[in-house]
Amino acid sequence: MVKNLGKYGENIAIAFLKNKFYEIIAVNWRSSHHEIDIVAKLNGTLVIIEVKTRSSDTFGHPSEFVKSNKHRNLFKATDALIEDINHSGEVRFDIIAVYQENQKWIVDHIEDAFYPN
């Protein structure tokens, strides 16, 4: 059993992204009480990544637990981040779901998982 499942999942996600040539800008970036799990760049696009880790998918795919209130919080944090780093290009919101299936860790990367209204 993994002691800190969320952190473990984030580490798996970071390794996955680096393997896909993403540049990791920040991990657990905070603005007031909002947090972005992973901030990355790929081909000039700022990629905001929410990582959801579960020990299984018995109760649903981990991505199903990223609800509209989390979207709103990520949008607010992203606005602050964009101002902080003076980014003027494209922004994309992804979800990385990490879960165990048959004692193997599965990584599902959902690009453009949701959009600001």
N, C-alpha and C positions, 0 to 999 in steps of 0.2 A: 504494500500500500504506500502510495506517495504521500509524504507528510504535508507539503504545501502544493496542492493540486493546481491551483491557479498559476503560481509562479513556474511550476514545471511545464505547464501548457504554454506559457509565454516563451520559455526557453526553447521549446520544440518549434514554436512558430517563428522565432527569430532565426534559428538554424535553417528552417525551411525557406524563409525569405532570402537569406544570404545566399543560399544555394541557387536561388532564382535571380541573383544579381541585383537585389534590392539594396539600396543604401539605407542603413538604419540611422535615423536622425536622433530619435529619443525613445526611451522606454519609460512608461508610466509618467508621461508629461502631465503636469497639473496646472490648472488655472482656477483659482479660488477653490471651489469644492467639486470641480469637474476634472475628470482624468481621461487621457487617451492612452490606451495600452501600448500601442506601437505607432510611431510616426516614421514613415519611410519615404524614400523617393525612388522613382523608376522612370527613366527617360524624361526627366523634368517635371513629372506629375507628382504632387504631394499626395501620399497615400496614408489615410487615417485608418488604422486597423483595430478592430475590437476582437479580442481573443476570448472565446468561450471554451472552457475545458470541463469535461465530465468524465467520470470513471467508466461510463457506458452510454449507449444511446437508448436505453430501456424506456426512459420517460420522454423521448423525443430527441431529435437532432439538436445539438448544442446551439446552433444558429437560431433556432426557434425561440430562444430565451433572450434575444436581443429585441426588446420591445420599443415602441414609439417614444416612451419617456427617455430611454437610453439614447435614441437617435437625437432627440432635442438637446440632451446634455452634451453629446459629441459635437453637434453643430455649434453650440455656444463655446465649447473649448477650442474648436477649430478656428472660429473667428478670432479668438485671442491669440492662438498660435500663429495664424497668418500675419497678424499685426506684429507679433513679437519677432518673427523671422523675416518679415517683409517679403512674403511670397506673393507673386502676382500671376502665377500660372494655373494650370488645371489642378483640381482637387478631386480625389476619389475616396469613397468610403467602402471598405472591405470588411468582411468577417472571416476570421480563421477559426474553424471549429476543430478542436482536438478531443478525441475520445478513444476509449479502449474497446476493441472488438476482438474476440478470441485471443486475448492476452497480447494483442499487438496495438500500438498507438497509430491511429488514423488521423491524417491532417486533411481537412477540406478547406480550400481557399475559395471563398466566394467573392469575386471581384464585382465592384459596383453593386454592392448588396442593398444599398438604400441611398436615397437622394434627399437633399434639403427641399422643402416645399417651395 
